Amino acid sequence: MCADLESMADRLPSEDPMHCRTLVTSFGSRLRVHHELEEERIFPLLERRLWKAAPLRIDLQRLVHEHGEDQDAVGDLSEELRSLSARDSARTIDAVAYQTRALFRSVRRHATYESEIVLPLAVAILSDRDLDALTWAYQTVL
């Protein structure tokens, strides 16, 4: 997902802002579905299996907070691209490209943490039944 945003940022200012907005909106929708699966399925399962004082509980709360920040950033970027296409934006193309890069870097960092810490933990502590249910949920929605 992030590669599309990175490519878009690299193509600015030659890229049509409305096309960019469509790309950002699609990215935001896919990201929202991913966040919902984590927050409604994976994180609750992990919390039920973790010891009450496990440090990862705090990390899961931080990840949920980051989900909100990323969704806000998607909304801000989408609105900025709309304004840019309507030519009523005070921001420059360079600023929008920077905003785009900040978003995909944040999402990549977040995803890396989940891949390196959260997913291995899930595989280690969740039952095969839990993992099968999560796999099914991802395949069904994504």
Beta strands, then each sheet from edge to edge (+ up, - down):
end
